[in-house]
Amino acid sequence: MNIASIILFYSSALIIGQGGVSTGVIQSPDALLYNPAIISRNIAASLTYANPYGIQGLNYFNFGLSYRGISIAGAQLALNELYTEQTIFAGYRRKFKRRLDIGLGLGFHYIRIRGYNDVYSAVATGGIRYKIGPTYICGNFLKHTRERANFTDEEANKFPDRYSLGFSVNLPQSVNWTVEWNPGEYVRGGVDIAFTNGFSVRMGIYDKSRFTLGFGLSTYNVGFDFAILEHRELGESLFFTLKAFK
């Protein structure tokens, strides 16, 4: 198993603040890492930094850039010089008849454990989002299509594919409720409450047992998100995201 499944490799402050519900609510150019059907057309760039588990030397970054439905996004998780994990994607989103969004992306995934192992994998991702009134129904997948590894036991260390379904509801208009599930693995839920002057408060339940909190601030052309995820044994994970709007 790779460490990414433990350290929240695909994460931003907005997502964690709402309980990890990445399928239905993104609105960011780094949606390629979550659901490319919702690559934002009104956010030009985003950058996230996280300190997972409060472990000194363990750092996480992701970024996204988008223009007219075309996006490039990437992420890196590193522990000093001992461990590095990187992903980079390019993708495209297209809208059909004002209700349906479809997005596809292709990327590259790399893991290095110093003095022990290098793993390479091509990655494909795709997603859909369909609007019915105030409700969005969403689904996405992330599949490692090829891999090259020199683990002693390759079968035990294959990258896991990811499939998830979810829906998001705006009722009342200033409140967004989102539920997401990965069949046979987890159910997550979150809420985002928007106030005046670009201020939002978020909370959620991550993997049924961990609670998340966060907030967002935004003006006409910039935004900032913060979130905290608590853990049972280790320290909290802190996430910070900067966004630039068109």
ABEGO torsion letter per residue (X at the ends): XBAAAAAGABBBAAAAAAGGBAAABAGBAAAAAABAAABBAABABBBBBBBBGGBBGBBBBBBBBBBGGBBBBBBBBBBEAABBBBBBBBBBBBBBGGABBBBBBBBBBBBBBBGABBBBBBBBBBBBBBBBEABBBBBBBBBBABBBBABABAAAABBBBBBBBBBBBBOBAABBBBBBBBBGABBBBBBBBBBBGGBBBBBBBBGGABBBBBBBBBBAABBBBBBBBBBAABBBBBBBBBBBBX
